[in-house]
């Protein structure tokens, strides 16, 4: 539970900082909405994926990590094909931001798992 709370704080900070940076590049109101929706989705998915890794860690870290990567990939594809157009989000801002959030948060997972 301590690891998940630590990861939630780090992931939240990474997502917030990178969302701010992406908002500078994508400056339209629909772009900002797409970044906000992507940030929320990424945070929820990242916490679920990290919890799955944590549950699998005692037995097999690589299995948990592989499941997490697969979940992120499927969410990104589903988001691209099902959600972005249906909700009326700016496609470039939505997909680039979601992929960025997933990538940055995935980089810190091993560091938090070591604690």
N, C-alpha and C positions, 0 to 999 in steps of 0.2 A: 504494500500500500504506500509505503514511503517513496519507493521508486516511481510509482505512477504519479504521485503528487509532484515530485521533483521534475519528472518529465513533462507534466502538464504545464508547470511554470516556465520551463525552458522552451517548450514548443509554443506556448502562448506568446512569449516574448519574441521568438524568432518570426512567428507569423505576423505579429503586430509591426515589427520593424520592417520586414520585407514588404508588407502591405503598404506601409507608408512610402517606401522607395518606389514600389510599382505604381502608386497613385501619382507620383511625379511624372512617370513616363506615359501613363494612360490618364489623360486629364479630363475626359468627358464625364458627365453625370452617370451615363449608362455604364461606363467603364468602372467607375467607383463602386457602383452597385454590384457589378460582376465580381470585383475584387473582394467585397465584403461577403458576398454569398460563398465564394470560393474559400475564403479564410475560415468561415464558420464550418463549412463542410470538411475542410482539411483538418481542423482541430479535432472534430468528433472522430473522424476516421483514424487519425494518428493515435489518439488515445486508445481506441479499440484495437488497433494493430499492435501497439506497445503492450497492452494487456495480454494479447495472445502470445506475444513473444515471451513475456514474463511467465506465463503459465507453462510454456513449453521449455523454458530455460533449464530447469533441472534435468529434464530428459534429453532434449536436443535443441540447442539454440538455433541451429541452421534450419530446422523444420519450422520453428516459429517465425524466424525471419523470412523464410520463403513464403509462408502463408501471408505474412504482412505485406510483402511485396506484391503478391498476387492480388490481394484485396485492394491495394492502392491502384494497381493497374486497371482492375475491373471498374473501380469507382471512376477513374479518369475517363475510361472509354464510355461508360454509361452516362457520365456527366456530359461528355461531348455529343453523344448521339441522342440522348433522351431529354436532358434538362436544359441545356443552354438555349436552344431555339424555343422550346416550349414555354420557358419563363421569360424569354425576351432579353437575355443577357448579351452583352458584347462578346462575341466568340473569342477574339484574340486575348482580351483582358482576362476572361474567365479561365481559359485553358492554360495560358502562360502562368497566371497567378497560382492556380491549383497545382500545376506541375512544380513550380518553384517552392511552394509551401511543403509539398511532399518530399522533395529532394532535400531541402535544408533540415527538415525534422528527422529524416532518415539518417542523415549524417551524424546526429548527436545520440542516436539510440545506443550504439556500443559504449559510448562514454558513460551514459546513465546506467546501463546494465552492469558495468564494472563496480558501481558503488555498492 
